[in-house]
Amino acid sequence: MLTILQKILKNQTNIDFIGKRKPAVFFSTVVNLAILIGIATWGFNLGVDFAGGTVVEVKFNKAISAADVRKRAEAGGLPDVSVQSIGAASENAFLLRLGGVTQLTEERAVKAQEALQALGPVKSISPDLSNGIINLRFQQALPAEQIEKAVEGSGTGVEEVRSLGPAQAGGFDYQIVASGMADRIRASLMQGVQDGQPDFEMRRTEYVGPQVGKQLRNRGVMALLYSMVAILIYVAFRFDFKFGPGALLAMLHDVVMVAGFYLISRAEFGLTAIAALLTIVGYSVNDTIVIYDRIREDMAKFRGKPFPEVINIAINDTLGRTILTSGVTALSLIGLLVFGVGEIRDFAWAMLVGIIVGTYSTVYIASPLTIWLDERAAAREARNKGGGPMNQQANAPG
């Protein structure tokens, strides 16, 4: 094993990588198609960044499982909450995700209106579901505490009741701000507490509205596409045409494979996932360009050799550099895998998958396509040369 490693590092190997390109391309094609079908069928587990909603990080001061946390949340009236354990089991830390940002849903808004109308004559009620606000105008002035109690009795938590004073058209204006979903999560978890003292700490709360989530998702995908187009333009200017498509296809292959990790693991797909994909795109093209540079040098050095053989020599010459670069990058991810939690650990796993497939795609995706394009160009040139004399003979005067 040590002897083989020494040969690799000294660039003394002669492995026939290109000879195995056809089964490798077939395998990659099948896997990529399966991933794309899976994405179209099941989709990603969108994080709060893209799907919108509320995420709360909770740490308990006693040993508890994710199933027990879910039972407490369901007993408190949250049947649709998602519970995910983060960190080591001894930390007793969890992420609770719930759709929506505010407690004021369409159904709850109807119940709140009925409760408010029972307080006295109402001139107008206008719920704003996207911002979790109810604007209303009573015919007479009422205490804010009475309004808050009526709305909370209808099932919607109230963060604040703002008294806006008399209206010019008559009556008294009020604005009711509904509580966020984090308060609902806290209230549901408190249902299982015996002595009234919480046995948990809410460490972090994130709110993302559905429209903002949609914008973030679209912009993240566009950033990924723009980066790939920019890299393709660079490769097209740096090398000739037959090299560019191979680099692009290798990038697409790596992006799909890393997306497959998020599809299979059901890790949250959010802005951190986009960051991982962008990093993998850069890493993939970097490794591809290094080998392309060596191929171009060897094409001048080994004139007359078949193009696949030249590529094989170039891959063997850069094998030591590829292993060292990929290995060191992978080692740097071990700390994140061991000590990271939540999205950081998912990012590290995605990067590790990307490093492996990025190294693989340079050899078995980019290089085979370059060979195929070179063979097509050679065949076209041979046809043109062969067709010239025949055409001249056919058109010669009798």
Wavefront OBJ file of the C-alpha trace (Angstrom):
o trace
v 0.000 0.000 0.000
v 2.837 2.382 0.907
v 4.635 1.581 -2.352
v 1.511 2.382 -4.385
v 1.070 5.678 -2.523
v 4.706 6.606 -3.158
v 4.253 5.911 -6.872
v 1.112 8.045 -6.959
v 2.775 10.982 -5.226
v 5.804 10.718 -7.533
v 3.540 10.547 -10.611
v 4.862 7.108 -11.534
v 1.524 5.401 -12.146
v 0.168 4.093 -15.433
v -3.474 3.344 -14.615
v -5.829 2.936 -17.549
v -8.518 5.383 -16.427
v -9.796 6.154 -19.928
v -10.202 2.452 -20.760
v -13.012 2.260 -18.169
v -14.804 5.395 -19.298
v -17.800 3.699 -20.940
v -19.082 1.772 -17.862
v -18.352 4.850 -15.722
v -20.383 7.104 -18.013
v -23.230 4.576 -18.044
v -23.228 4.369 -14.236
v -23.199 8.158 -13.844
v -26.016 8.572 -16.356
v -28.235 6.077 -14.531
v -27.567 7.641 -11.117
v -28.141 11.195 -12.376
v -31.417 10.244 -14.053
v -32.588 8.507 -10.862
v -31.782 11.636 -8.820
v -33.591 13.940 -11.261
v -36.664 11.677 -11.226
v -36.545 11.640 -7.417
v -36.365 15.435 -7.274
v -39.322 15.753 -9.658
v -41.318 13.155 -7.685
v -40.589 13.879 -4.022
v -38.776 17.196 -4.073
v -36.387 18.523 -1.442
v -37.016 18.990 2.236
v -37.085 22.766 1.906
v -35.738 24.663 4.868
v -37.379 27.704 6.363
v -35.209 29.903 4.089
v -37.098 28.680 1.034
v -40.411 27.305 2.307
v -41.137 30.066 4.804
v -42.255 29.475 8.356
v -40.795 29.458 11.842
v -37.797 27.578 13.196
v -37.054 27.430 16.919
v -33.973 25.853 18.476
v -34.807 24.355 21.879
v -32.424 22.856 24.448
v -33.832 20.753 27.305
v -32.121 20.477 30.688
v -32.907 16.763 30.938
v -32.602 13.689 28.749
v -35.412 13.571 26.207
v -35.888 12.061 22.749
v -37.195 13.683 19.581
v -40.267 11.423 19.778
v -41.052 12.702 23.302
v -40.639 16.315 22.177
v -43.017 15.672 19.302
v -45.573 14.104 21.656
v -45.445 17.154 23.945
v -45.882 19.498 20.983
v -48.828 17.483 19.650
v -50.434 17.373 23.099
v -50.152 21.160 23.181
v -52.018 21.517 19.890
v -49.235 21.361 17.259
v -49.929 18.272 15.142
v -47.931 19.558 12.135
v -44.661 20.463 13.872
v -41.374 18.995 12.593
v -38.822 17.960 15.241
v -35.154 17.349 14.401
v -32.412 16.402 16.844
v -29.193 18.429 16.472
v -25.777 17.844 17.969
v -24.882 14.955 20.223
v -27.657 13.030 21.951
v -26.389 14.221 25.350
v -27.017 17.865 24.376
v -30.808 17.338 24.189
v -31.077 20.064 21.549
v -33.762 20.106 18.856
v -34.993 22.176 15.946
v -38.764 22.631 15.802
v -40.128 23.856 12.489
v -43.665 24.993 11.899
v -45.274 26.440 8.785
v -46.348 30.048 9.006
v -44.936 33.087 10.744
v -47.935 34.357 12.672
v -50.719 32.638 14.610
v -53.324 34.583 12.639
v -54.528 32.108 10.035
v -57.639 32.496 7.897
v -59.636 30.191 10.159
v -58.460 31.914 13.337
v -59.182 35.344 11.827
v -62.856 34.360 11.391
v -63.095 33.238 15.025
v -61.351 36.428 16.189
v -63.839 38.567 14.258
v -66.755 36.759 15.876
v -65.237 37.297 19.339
v -64.643 40.994 18.662
v -68.169 41.545 17.332
v -69.498 40.124 20.592
v -67.830 42.985 22.519
v -69.985 45.693 20.978
v -70.891 47.474 17.731
v -68.051 47.146 15.206
v -67.841 49.603 12.311
v -65.106 47.723 10.373
v -62.714 44.759 10.698
v -59.814 44.174 8.299
v -57.483 41.197 8.966
v -54.007 41.307 7.380
v -52.976 37.639 7.393
v -49.530 38.154 5.849
v -48.447 40.507 8.657
v -50.573 38.957 11.422
v -52.522 42.144 12.136
v -56.235 42.865 12.636
v -57.334 46.459 11.998
v -60.712 47.272 13.526
v -62.888 50.221 14.398
v -65.340 50.086 17.279
v -68.240 52.462 17.578
v -67.238 53.138 21.184
v -63.939 53.053 23.081
v -63.002 49.777 24.789
v -60.128 48.805 27.099
v -57.173 47.154 25.279
v -57.142 44.372 27.883
v -60.737 43.445 27.027
v -59.937 43.261 23.309
v -56.822 41.158 23.955
v -58.745 38.740 26.157
v -61.466 38.285 23.508
v -58.963 37.495 20.727
v -56.930 35.116 22.896
v -60.164 33.377 23.881
v -60.804 32.679 20.186
v -57.503 30.769 19.950
v -55.062 33.403 18.631
v -52.243 34.678 20.804
v -51.888 38.442 21.049
v -48.546 40.203 21.202
v -49.927 43.736 21.426
v -53.154 45.766 21.153
v -52.517 49.273 19.845
v -55.061 51.987 20.540
v -54.962 54.436 17.611
v -57.490 56.869 19.030
v -60.681 58.391 17.548
v -61.185 58.112 13.789
v -62.119 61.126 11.642
v -65.134 59.268 10.272
v -66.279 58.402 13.785
v -65.494 55.491 16.073
v -62.243 54.344 17.675
v -59.439 52.542 15.835
v -57.428 49.636 17.190
v -54.713 47.416 15.802
v -54.209 43.897 17.122
v -50.800 42.284 16.519
v -50.967 38.496 16.698
v -48.193 36.525 18.384
v -45.643 34.655 16.330
v -45.510 30.888 15.974
v -42.576 30.732 18.386
v -44.922 31.711 21.219
v -47.270 28.937 20.160
v -44.414 26.429 20.212
v -43.393 27.574 23.675
v -46.965 27.329 24.947
v -47.374 23.821 23.536
v -44.135 22.578 25.134
v -45.188 24.082 28.480
v -48.239 21.791 28.487
v -46.055 18.886 29.614
v -44.415 20.747 32.522
v -45.520 19.610 35.960
v -44.390 22.455 38.270
v -44.972 25.351 35.883
v -41.243 25.963 35.403
v -39.967 25.347 31.847
v -37.500 22.495 31.504
v -36.185 23.920 28.234
v -34.519 27.002 26.813
v -35.434 28.593 23.481
v -32.038 29.432 22.000
v -32.903 30.768 18.554
v -35.975 31.796 16.566
v -36.132 32.444 12.825
v -39.084 33.801 10.841
v -39.294 33.804 7.039
v -42.441 34.769 5.170
v -43.592 32.686 2.160
v -42.939 35.471 -0.370
v -39.449 36.116 0.994
v -38.754 32.378 0.940
v -39.802 32.163 -2.703
v -37.546 35.094 -3.616
v -34.589 33.556 -1.777
v -35.131 30.234 -3.537
v -35.309 31.818 -6.995
v -32.279 34.027 -6.421
v -30.275 31.121 -5.032
v -30.972 29.003 -8.117
v -30.165 31.926 -10.415
v -26.866 32.521 -8.606
v -25.975 28.882 -9.224
v -26.841 29.142 -12.940
v -24.968 32.425 -13.376
v -21.825 30.983 -11.809
v -21.919 27.964 -14.119
v -22.369 30.167 -17.204
v -19.478 32.413 -16.113
v -17.222 29.399 -15.623
v -18.210 28.013 -19.035
v -17.271 31.329 -20.676
v -13.914 31.285 -18.885
v -13.157 27.719 -19.992
v -14.192 28.547 -23.571
v -11.645 31.400 -23.698
v -8.971 29.510 -21.755
v -9.143 26.398 -23.946
v -10.642 25.514 -27.323
v -14.240 24.436 -27.921
v -13.792 20.711 -27.351
v -12.769 21.298 -23.703
v -15.635 23.600 -22.633
v -18.577 21.152 -22.843
v -16.683 18.574 -20.772
v -16.150 21.063 -17.940
v -19.809 22.130 -18.068
v -21.103 18.557 -18.052
v -18.806 17.684 -15.135
v -20.202 20.652 -13.186
v -23.785 19.626 -13.908
v -22.953 16.062 -12.866
v -21.502 17.241 -9.549
v -24.436 19.561 -8.813
v -26.944 16.770 -9.458
v -24.993 14.303 -7.296
v -24.790 16.716 -4.347
v -28.486 17.510 -4.827
v -29.008 13.749 -4.597
v -27.403 13.822 -1.150
v -30.002 16.356 0.016
v -32.758 14.325 -1.627
v -31.794 11.009 0.007
v -30.728 12.311 3.429
v -33.760 14.666 3.621
v -31.466 17.306 5.066
v -32.962 20.790 4.904
v -32.401 22.406 1.523
v -31.904 26.114 2.073
v -29.349 28.866 1.571
v -26.638 26.713 3.163
v -27.296 24.039 0.520
v -26.946 26.660 -2.242
v -23.631 27.724 -0.677
v -22.476 24.090 -0.749
v -23.453 23.718 -4.417
v -21.656 26.951 -5.365
v -18.534 25.775 -3.555
v -18.666 22.408 -5.315
v -19.028 24.120 -8.711
v -15.826 26.064 -8.081
v -13.990 23.043 -6.723
v -15.046 20.848 -9.639
v -13.919 23.247 -12.353
v -10.636 23.898 -10.527
v -9.711 20.209 -10.633
v -10.875 19.948 -14.261
v -8.788 22.926 -15.386
v -5.636 21.511 -13.761
v -5.988 18.297 -15.771
v -6.955 20.231 -18.918
v -3.753 22.264 -18.597
v -1.699 19.090 -18.368
v -3.558 17.589 -21.358
v -2.735 20.650 -23.433
v 0.940 20.421 -22.453
v 1.073 16.688 -23.217
v -0.606 17.209 -26.602
v 2.453 19.226 -27.668
v 4.851 16.888 -25.883
v 3.490 13.610 -27.301
v 2.653 14.527 -30.877
v 1.387 11.545 -32.823
v -0.001 9.674 -29.825
v -3.765 8.928 -29.806
v -5.730 11.575 -27.915
v -7.190 9.109 -25.329
v -3.663 7.963 -24.493
v -2.519 11.551 -24.029
v -5.419 12.199 -21.632
v -4.584 9.040 -19.698
v -0.981 10.210 -19.310
v -2.154 13.628 -18.112
v -4.505 12.097 -15.511
v -1.723 9.860 -14.170
v 0.684 12.819 -14.063
v -1.734 14.878 -11.943
v -3.009 11.986 -9.810
v -0.742 12.783 -6.873
v -1.765 16.426 -6.862
v -5.445 15.485 -7.100
v -5.254 13.052 -4.171
v -3.346 15.507 -1.969
v -5.716 18.404 -2.725
v -8.882 16.346 -2.275
v -7.510 14.589 0.804
v -6.520 17.773 2.600
v -9.877 19.383 1.809
v -11.697 16.286 3.063
v -9.623 16.275 6.274
v -10.652 19.874 6.963
v -14.288 18.749 6.899
v -13.833 16.119 9.620
v -13.949 18.757 12.351
v -17.259 20.052 10.999
v -18.643 16.518 10.814
v -17.597 15.738 14.400
v -18.416 19.015 16.126
v -20.879 20.669 13.737
v -24.624 20.568 14.238
v -27.669 21.120 12.074
v -27.022 22.864 8.774
v -23.260 23.068 9.383
v -22.981 19.281 9.548
v -25.205 18.910 6.470
v -22.937 21.383 4.670
v -19.872 19.315 5.598
v -21.477 16.093 4.332
v -22.513 17.798 1.087
v -18.986 19.112 0.610
v -17.513 15.660 1.226
v -19.831 14.142 -1.376
v -18.959 16.983 -3.749
v -15.205 16.454 -3.359
v -15.545 12.763 -4.183
v -17.813 13.211 -7.202
v -15.859 16.281 -8.354
v -12.656 14.267 -8.551
v -14.504 11.415 -10.243
v -16.257 13.625 -12.807
v -13.012 15.208 -14.002
v -11.715 11.772 -15.018
v -14.888 9.997 -16.117
v -17.213 12.786 -17.290
v -15.155 15.720 -18.583
v -12.411 13.637 -20.237
v -14.693 11.164 -22.099
v -16.759 14.029 -23.538
v -13.577 15.760 -24.678
v -12.456 12.532 -26.395
v -15.868 12.154 -28.057
v -15.801 15.728 -29.379
v -12.245 15.227 -30.645
v -13.257 12.016 -32.433
v -16.258 13.765 -33.979
v -14.061 16.604 -35.209
v -11.511 14.134 -36.642
v -14.265 12.155 -38.401
v -15.735 15.344 -39.872
v -12.327 16.431 -41.114
v -11.718 12.989 -42.644
v -15.062 13.142 -44.451
v -14.267 16.572 -45.835
v -10.862 15.464 -47.065
v -12.281 12.272 -48.532
v -15.121 14.105 -50.238
v -12.863 16.672 -51.935
v -11.169 14.440 -54.583
v -14.399 12.539 -55.300
v -16.242 15.744 -55.961
v -13.434 16.996 -58.177
v -13.490 13.761 -60.174
v -17.245 13.882 -60.558
v -17.162 17.471 -61.726
v -14.164 17.041 -64.078
v -14.902 17.616 -67.789
v -15.388 14.451 -69.803
l 1 2 3 4 5 6 7 8 9 10 11 12 13 14 15 16 17 18 19 20 21 22 23 24 25 26 27 28 29 30 31 32 33 34 35 36 37 38 39 40 41 42 43 44 45 46 47 48 49 50 51 52 53 54 55 56 57 58 59 60 61 62 63 64 65 66 67 68 69 70 71 72 73 74 75 76 77 78 79 80 81 82 83 84 85 86 87 88 89 90 91 92 93 94 95 96 97 98 99 100 101 102 103 104 105 106 107 108 109 110 111 112 113 114 115 116 117 118 119 120 121 122 123 124 125 126 127 128 129 130 131 132 133 134 135 136 137 138 139 140 141 142 143 144 145 146 147 148 149 150 151 152 153 154 155 156 157 158 159 160 161 162 163 164 165 166 167 168 169 170 171 172 173 174 175 176 177 178 179 180 181 182 183 184 185 186 187 188 189 190 191 192 193 194 195 196 197 198 199 200 201 202 203 204 205 206 207 208 209 210 211 212 213 214 215 216 217 218 219 220 221 222 223 224 225 226 227 228 229 230 231 232 233 234 235 236 237 238 239 240 241 242 243 244 245 246 247 248 249 250 251 252 253 254 255 256 257 258 259 260 261 262 263 264 265 266 267 268 269 270 271 272 273 274 275 276 277 278 279 280 281 282 283 284 285 286 287 288 289 290 291 292 293 294 295 296 297 298 299 300 301 302 303 304 305 306 307 308 309 310 311 312 313 314 315 316 317 318 319 320 321 322 323 324 325 326 327 328 329 330 331 332 333 334 335 336 337 338 339 340 341 342 343 344 345 346 347 348 349 350 351 352 353 354 355 356 357 358 359 360 361 362 363 364 365 366 367 368 369 370 371 372 373 374 375 376 377 378 379 380 381 382 383 384 385 386 387 388 389 390 391 392 393 394 395 396 397 398
